[in-house]
């Protein structure tokens, strides 16, 4: 199983990478949405993606829209992992195709539970 982790913070990519790595999931990283699209082109479809909202060049919401518009990735499980806590932002992401929404800060247990709900990793 492989995850694409998209976040402009190197530290956050490392933290999330450790969390999913502890679940036995290999990771590919991207620093923004544009970089993530390049990663998809270079490495193919991951099993799921964890995407920050606020990033330079192409933000997570723009990435979500681009992925959902591409037939190759329209059913790729996407989890928004972000500090955006406004309910309108959560609803906007879910209505546009995000499968789940995780608000920072979060724990490994919360992330595991969200992934388990989507059938992506077994519950602990």
N, C-alpha and C positions, 0 to 999 in steps of 0.2 A: 504494500500500500504506500502511496506517495501523496504528499500534500505540497501545495504551493502557498507560501507565506508571503504576503504582500504588506509591507509596512516601511515607512521612510525612516524609522528609528532602528538603527543597527542593534541596539540593546533589546528592543522589543522583539525583533526578529529572532534574536538568540534565545530570549525567554520562551517565546511561543515554540520555537524549534525544539527546545529541550522538553517542553511539555508534550508535544506530539511524538517526539523521539522516544520518550519514556513509554509511549503506547505502542512502540514498534513500527512507527510510521517514518519513512524516509522523507526528507524535505528538500525543496528547491526554494530559493529566496528571490524576491524582487523588491526594489526600493520604491517603486511607484507603479501606477497602472500601466503606463507605457512599457516599462521594463517587464511587467508581468505578461503583457501580450507577447513580447519578444521571447520570454521564457516558454510560453505555451507553444509558440512556433518552433522553438529550438528543441524542446524536450517532450512535446506532445502533452496529452491530457493527463493531469494528475487525478487522483481519486476524489480530492476535494481541495478547496482553496479557502484560506483564512485571510480576510482583506480588511485593512484599515480604511477609514473613510477619508481622513484629512492627510493628503500627501501632495507634494508638488508635481508639476507636469501633467499628470492625469490622476485625479483622485479616485478613491475606491468606488464611489457611486458611478462615475463615468466608466470605470472598468467594468462594473456590474452590467451597465447598459450595453457596452461593447460585447461582452461575453454572451449575454442573452440574445444579441442580434446575430450571432454567429452560429449556424446550425451544428457545427462540430462541438460546441461547448454549451448549447442552450440548456442542457440538463445537468451540467457540472454542478455538484453541490457547492454552494458559496455561503460562507458564514462571515458576516460583517463583524469585525472585532475592533471596537472603536470607543472613543470617549464621547461620541455623540449620544446624548441621553434624552434629547427631546423626543417625545412620543411621535410627533409628526415626522421626524427623521426616521425613526424606527419603522413606522408604517410605510413611508415612502420607499425605503429599501425593500421591505417585504413585498409590497405591491409590485415592485419592478423586478422581482425574481430572486431576492436573497432567500435562502432556505432557513437561516437562523440569524440571530443577532446576539452578540456577546458584548456587554459593556465593560470597558476597562475601568478600574482594575478588576481582575478576575483570578480565580484559582485554577489549578490543574483539574480539580474535581468538577468545577463548573464547566470547563471546556470539555472534559471527558463526557459529562452528562449530555451536553449539546450534541456531541459527535455520536453518542450512543442513541439519542433520540432519532438521529438521521440514519441509523443503522451502519455507521461508518467504522466504529470501533466497539469492541465489547465493553460492557460496564465492568467496573472493578469488582 
